[in-house]
Structure formats: structure tokens, C-alpha cells
């Protein structure tokens, strides 16, 4: 058991280097002691440097710690742990113990798992139900304990002592280490903790989510809370400036913007339909029976609607290309009063220009890479009808 983990801000210390082993392009600096936390127990490894060289990874084996670096190191290892990251994860881990311990004690909901993300943390608990009222009640209760500033004790009990608090399944280590928070939490844990609850500053429960095993509760505390809410306030401030309004008026402004956009979309759809109807009328009333044309002002869906409407209502044959940047969609179709086989004509065109698609004698269509020669080929097809 690494006793250095008992001191959460022991982040600058030197130890003797026993060896430095090369592994391809990296090196593993071997020491008997370290202040770097090795990932485990739900806590990420520490980041930092040895002799100003970044430590990229760390593991423990057979009584020694191995630190991954990009250059070989010898002599003494001057270790510096990233203090900000150490504080951040110690606060979150201790906060998880407080939250889970209190829920275990008062609500008799067992801890299933806990997790940490960049902008929030959480725990999964064996609740059978959860609502906003209960979540807010739990938040008030844990913050009352934070205000009381209960100490967080790290102790090394005997197996007999530990059995009074935890199951035998958690006592399978040669040396036992327990974390104690008042009468709320007694748990076997090898992670790094803050000295007392005041270092958590406050805890905010953000939301909950139903799972197959219970409920996940998402929270922030300590520096994570300050960072998350600081980031969100910056976003709100930027939104307020863009809306030219106060932060308190952002939500009403968003609702108005949403309504305006809805009305604009409805208006756009109406004008789009009028435009499509006009195009259909122009093609339908054309003097030509076989119409060969290229369009670049319609989306594919509108283009398909246009062509199918024309040949359904007018005695026309269509040979049309819809251009969209470097792509295109081609439709060959005709009114039932005409008799050429659209699918056969499209097939010959598709083979020549590597188009994908198909159809039936009445309408065939497909798309591929745009080629200006497609339109010319359609004109030749029409001339040969």
C-alpha cells in the first residue's frame, strides 16, 4: 500500500531511480516509491513530470513502480504531479464516497458503479424510483454535511476490525486501507481523498437517468463544479450578447426565435410549392412532347416530384438532369399515352456514365457523378426515338 497516497497534496518529491528500461521508442523509469497515483479504484492515474519530462503512463509490479517517458532518466527522479488534476479528481472521488455513502445509509440503495467525465461525474444506484423532488432532497442533505466539514479519515484496519463494516469479499488484500466519513461511509479504498468535506466546496446534482439496474445520478462538485458552471455562464453571456438581451431573457428570446423559424419554414415551404407548381405548369404546357432539360435550382426530392407530376398529368416524355454540385440525378419518364421503355433507355445511359439506379418502362432514375455530356446524350436518345 502506497502511504504517499494518504497525503493528497504531496505532489513534489524525489526518489532514487533503480533502473531505466527501454521499450521500443519509450523508456520505463523504475523506482521503489512514487507520488504518482496508478490508475485504479475508479480513479485515473496522475499526470505530471519526472525531471521535467512528461510521464505518459505508470504501473506497479513486484514491488516497483514503472513510469513511461520518452527519454532515459538516471540518478534521482524529481517527481512533480499536476496539482490541479490531483485536486480535481480527489474532490470528485471523495464526493462520490459522500453521495453513495449517504444514499446507502438513508435510502438503502446499493452502489452499482460510479464514473467521472470531463464536465460531470456520477454514480449508478439501486433505486427503484427517482424524481426531481428526491434528487433535490439528496442534494440538500449532502451539502449539509459539506457545511459541517466532516473529516475524511484514512485508516489501516485489521481484517477483524474491517469485518464490522464491510463484507469479506472486500478484505482480500494483505494490507487493508479504509476511508471513513463520520457515520456516513466506511469503505475499503486505495484512492486519494481530500482531508475533509469542506474541500468539496459544494455538490450539485444535475440530473438522473433510468437504467436496467437502477438510476444514474449525475453531479459536479469542487473545482469541477466551478469549471462547469463557469463555462456555462460564459456560453450564456455570449448568447445574451448575440441576442442583445439580458441573460434572464435568453429563454424567452429562444422561444421567440423558434417560433419565428417555424413561421419562416412554413412560408418557405409555401413559396417552394408555388415555385414547383409553376415549373410543373411550364413543362406541362410546353409545345414539345419530349422535353430534354437540366436543372440546378431544385433538390432531388422536389425534382422527383416535378417529373412524376408532369408525366402523370401531361402527355409528355421527360429526359431530365438535376445537377447538385459535382453530383447529379437523372430521370427518364413518360405519360402512359407514350410507349418507349424508360428503363431500357436509362440502362444504356447508366452504363455509359456509371450511374446507379433503375426503374420500369414508365419511369427510371438514378444518380452519380455529374457530367455535362449526360444532357447531350439525352438529346441524342430523343433524336433516335
C-alpha positions in Angstrom: 0.0 0.0 0.0 1.5 3.4 -1.1 1.3 5.6 2.0 2.1 8.6 -0.1 -1.5 8.5 -1.4 -2.6 9.4 2.2 -1.4 13.0 1.6 -3.5 14.4 -1.2 -1.2 17.4 -1.9 2.1 15.6 -1.8 2.9 16.5 -5.4 6.6 17.3 -5.4 9.1 14.7 -4.2 12.4 13.0 -5.3 13.2 9.2 -5.2 16.1 7.1 -6.4 15.9 5.6 -9.9 16.7 1.9 -9.7 16.7 1.3 -13.5 15.5 2.6 -16.8 14.3 0.0 -19.3 13.9 0.7 -23.0 10.7 -0.4 -24.7 10.8 0.5 -28.5 10.7 4.3 -28.6 9.8 4.7 -24.9 11.5 4.2 -21.5 10.2 2.9 -18.2 11.8 4.6 -15.2 11.8 2.1 -12.3 11.5 3.3 -8.7 10.7 1.8 -5.3 8.4 4.7 -4.4 6.3 7.2 -6.3 3.8 10.0 -5.6 2.1 9.3 -8.9 -1.2 7.6 -8.5 -1.5 4.4 -10.5 -5.0 4.2 -12.2 -7.4 2.0 -10.2 -10.4 2.0 -8.0 -12.3 4.3 -10.4 -9.6 7.0 -10.3 -7.5 7.9 -13.2 -3.7 8.0 -13.0 -1.8 11.2 -12.1 -0.2 13.3 -14.8 3.0 15.2 -14.4 6.7 15.0 -14.9 9.9 13.4 -13.8 13.0 15.7 -14.1 10.7 17.9 -16.3 10.0 15.0 -18.7 6.3 14.1 -19.1 5.1 10.8 -17.6 2.9 9.1 -20.1 1.9 6.1 -18.1 2.6 4.3 -14.9 2.1 0.8 -13.5 3.1 -1.2 -10.4 4.7 -4.7 -10.5 6.5 -6.8 -8.0 7.2 -4.0 -5.5 8.3 -1.4 -8.1 6.7 1.5 -10.0 7.4 1.9 -13.7 6.9 5.4 -15.2 6.8 5.8 -19.0 8.9 8.6 -20.5 10.3 9.4 -24.0 13.9 9.9 -22.8 16.0 7.8 -20.5 16.5 9.0 -16.9 19.0 8.0 -14.3 20.1 9.1 -10.8 17.3 10.8 -8.8 13.8 11.1 -10.0 12.3 14.6 -9.2 8.6 13.9 -9.5 6.0 16.7 -10.0 2.4 15.7 -10.1 -0.1 18.0 -11.8 -1.6 19.7 -8.7 -4.8 20.9 -10.5 -5.6 17.5 -11.8 -4.9 15.9 -8.4 -7.2 18.3 -6.6 -9.9 17.8 -9.2 -10.1 14.0 -9.1 -9.6 13.8 -5.3 -12.6 16.1 -4.8 -14.7 14.1 -7.2 -13.7 10.8 -5.6 -14.4 12.0 -2.1 -17.7 13.5 -3.3 -18.6 10.0 -4.8 -18.0 8.5 -1.4 -20.1 11.1 0.4 -23.0 10.8 -2.1 -23.0 7.0 -2.3 -22.5 6.5 1.4 -25.4 8.8 2.3 -27.7 7.1 -0.2 -26.6 3.7 1.1 -27.3 4.8 4.7 -30.6 6.7 4.4 -32.2 5.3 1.3 -30.8 1.7 1.4 -29.9 1.9 -2.2 -26.7 0.0 -3.0 -23.9 1.4 -5.1 -23.6 -0.2 -8.5 -20.9 1.9 -10.1 -19.5 5.4 -10.3 -17.9 7.3 -13.1 -16.1 10.5 -14.0 -16.3 12.6 -17.2 -14.7 15.9 -18.1 -17.8 18.1 -17.4 -19.6 15.9 -14.8 -19.4 12.8 -12.7 -22.0 10.3 -11.5 -23.0 7.1 -9.7 -25.4 4.3 -10.5 -27.6 3.4 -7.6 -30.1 0.6 -6.9 -33.1 3.0 -6.7 -36.4 1.6 -7.7 -37.7 5.1 -8.5 -36.4 8.6 -8.8 -37.9 12.1 -9.4 -36.8 15.7 -9.2 -38.1 16.1 -5.6 -36.0 13.2 -4.3 -32.9 14.3 -6.3 -33.1 17.8 -4.8 -33.6 16.4 -1.4 -30.5 14.3 -1.6 -28.6 17.3 -2.9 -29.7 19.4 0.1 -28.7 16.6 2.5 -25.2 16.0 1.2 -24.5 19.8 1.1 -25.5 20.0 4.8 -22.7 17.5 5.5 -20.2 19.5 3.4 -21.1 22.6 5.5 -20.4 20.6 8.7 -16.9 19.9 7.3 -16.7 16.3 8.5 -13.2 15.0 8.4 -12.3 12.2 5.9 -10.1 9.7 7.8 -7.8 7.2 6.1 -7.2 4.2 8.4 -5.4 0.9 8.1 -7.7 -1.6 10.0 -7.2 -5.2 10.7 -9.4 -7.7 8.9 -11.3 -8.3 12.2 -12.0 -4.5 12.5 -13.0 -4.1 8.9 -15.4 -7.0 9.1 -17.7 -5.0 11.3 -18.3 -2.6 8.4 -17.7 -4.4 5.0 -18.2 -7.9 3.6 -15.4 -10.5 3.4 -15.2 -10.0 -0.4 -13.6 -6.7 0.1 -10.9 -8.0 2.5 -8.8 -10.0 0.1 -5.7 -7.8 0.4 -2.6 -8.2 2.5 -2.9 -4.7 3.8 -6.3 -3.1 4.2 -6.9 0.6 3.8 -10.3 2.2 4.6 -11.8 5.6 4.1 -14.1 6.9 6.9 -16.5 9.8 6.7 -18.3 10.2 10.0 -21.0 7.6 10.3 -21.9 8.0 6.6 -19.3 6.0 4.9 -16.8 3.2 5.7 -15.3 1.7 2.6 -12.1 -0.1 1.6 -10.4 2.3 -0.8 -6.9 2.9 -2.0 -7.6 6.1 -3.8 -6.6 9.7 -2.9 -9.0 11.8 -0.9 -9.4 15.4 0.4 -8.8 15.8 4.1 -12.4 16.9 4.9 -15.7 17.7 3.2 -15.2 21.5 3.1 -12.7 20.8 0.3 -15.6 19.6 -1.9 -16.9 23.2 -1.7 -20.4 22.2 -2.8 -22.2 19.5 -4.7 -24.8 20.0 -7.4 -27.0 17.1 -8.7 -27.6 17.8 -12.3 -30.0 15.0 -13.5 -30.9 11.3 -13.3 -31.3 8.6 -15.8 -33.1 5.2 -15.6 -31.0 2.1 -16.2 -31.7 -1.6 -16.2 -30.2 -1.9 -12.7 -31.5 1.3 -11.1 -30.8 5.0 -11.7 -27.7 7.1 -12.6 -27.3 10.3 -10.7 -25.1 13.0 -12.4 -23.3 15.6 -10.3 -20.5 18.1 -10.1 -18.6 19.2 -7.1 -15.5 21.2 -6.1 -13.4 22.6 -9.0 -15.4 20.6 -11.5 -18.5 22.5 -10.4 -16.7 25.8 -10.7 -15.3 25.0 -14.1 -18.6 23.6 -15.5 -20.7 26.4 -14.3 -18.1 29.0 -15.3 -18.1 27.5 -18.8 -21.9 27.6 -18.9 -22.0 31.2 -17.7 -19.6 32.2 -20.5 -21.9 30.5 -23.0 -24.9 32.3 -21.6 -23.1 35.6 -21.7 -22.2 35.0 -25.3 -25.8 34.1 -26.1 -27.0 37.2 -24.3 -24.7 39.4 -26.4 -25.8 37.8 -29.6 -29.5 38.3 -28.7 -28.7 41.8 -27.4 -30.6 41.0 -24.2 -30.0 40.1 -20.5 -29.2 36.5 -19.5 -32.5 36.2 -17.8 -34.3 37.0 -21.1 -32.4 34.4 -23.2 -35.0 31.7 -22.8 -38.0 33.9 -23.9 -35.8 35.1 -26.8 -35.1 31.5 -27.8 -38.8 30.7 -27.7 -39.5 33.6 -30.0 -36.7 32.7 -32.3 -38.0 29.1 -32.5 -41.5 30.4 -33.4 -40.1 32.8 -36.0 -38.1 30.0 -37.6 -41.2 27.8 -37.6 -43.1 30.5 -39.4 -40.3 31.1 -41.8 -40.1 27.4 -42.7 -43.8 27.4 -43.3 -43.5 30.4 -45.5 -40.5 28.9 -47.3 -42.4 25.6 -47.9 -45.4 27.5 -49.3 -43.2 29.6 -51.7 -41.3 26.4 -52.7 -44.5 24.7 -53.5 -45.7 27.7 -55.6 -42.4 27.6 -57.5 -42.7 23.9 -58.1 -46.3 24.2 -59.3 -45.2 26.9 -61.7 -42.3 24.8 -63.1 -44.7 21.8 -63.5 -47.2 24.0 -65.4 -44.4 25.4 -67.7 -43.2 21.9 -68.5 -46.7 20.5 -68.9 -47.9 23.3 -71.2 -44.7 23.2 -73.3 -45.2 22.6 -77.1 -42.6 19.8 -77.0 -43.7 16.2 -76.4 -40.2 15.1 -75.5 -38.6 17.5 -73.1 -34.8 17.4 -72.5 -33.6 19.8 -69.8 -31.1 20.3 -67.0 -32.0 21.9 -63.6 -29.8 23.2 -60.9 -32.3 25.0 -58.7 -34.2 22.0 -57.2 -33.3 19.5 -54.6 -33.6 15.8 -55.6 -36.9 15.3 -53.8 -38.5 18.3 -55.5 -37.1 17.2 -58.8 -38.6 13.7 -58.4 -42.0 15.2 -57.5 -41.8 17.6 -60.5 -41.1 14.8 -63.0 -43.6 12.3 -61.7 -46.4 15.0 -61.6 -45.7 16.2 -65.1 -45.8 12.7 -66.7 -48.9 11.8 -64.6 -50.9 14.8 -65.8 -49.5 15.7 -69.2 -48.8 13.7 -72.3 -45.0 14.3 -72.1 -41.8 12.4 -72.2 -39.1 13.7 -69.8 -35.4 13.4 -70.1 -34.1 15.5 -67.2 -30.9 16.0 -65.3 -30.8 17.6 -61.8 -27.4 19.0 -61.0 -26.2 19.3 -57.4 -22.5 20.5 -57.3 -20.5 17.5 -58.6 -23.4 15.1 -58.4 -26.5 14.6 -60.5 -29.8 12.8 -60.7 -31.3 11.7 -64.0 -34.9 10.8 -64.7 -36.4 9.3 -67.9 -40.2 9.1 -67.7 -43.3 9.4 -69.8 -47.1 9.7 -69.7 -49.0 6.4 -70.3 -50.0 7.6 -73.7 -46.4 7.3 -74.9 -44.7 3.9 -75.4 -40.9 4.0 -75.1 -39.3 1.9 -72.4 -37.7 4.3 -69.9 -35.8 1.6 -68.0 -34.0 0.4 -71.2 -33.0 3.9 -72.2 -31.8 4.7 -68.7 -29.8 1.4 -68.6 -27.8 2.4 -71.7 -27.2 5.9 -70.3 -26.2 4.5 -66.8 -23.6 2.1 -68.4 -22.0 4.9 -70.3 -21.8 7.4 -67.4 -21.6 5.0 -64.5 -24.9 5.9 -62.9 -26.6 3.8 -60.2 -30.4 3.2 -60.3 -33.1 1.6 -62.3 -36.9 1.6 -62.8 -39.7 0.4 -65.0 -40.9 1.2 -68.5 -42.9 4.2 -67.2 -40.1 5.8 -65.1 -36.5 5.1 -64.5 -34.0 7.2 -62.5 -30.6 7.2 -60.8 -27.6 9.3 -59.9 -23.9 9.6 -60.0 -21.1 12.0 -60.8 -22.2 15.0 -62.9 -21.0 15.1 -66.5 -22.1 17.8 -68.9 -22.2 15.2 -71.6 -25.2 13.4 -70.0 -27.5 16.1 -71.3 -26.1 15.8 -74.8 -26.5 12.1 -74.7 -30.2 12.5 -73.6 -30.7 14.8 -76.7 -29.3 12.1 -78.9 -31.6 9.5 -77.3 -34.6 11.7 -78.0 -33.5 12.3 -81.6 -33.4 8.5 -82.1 -36.8 7.8 -80.7 
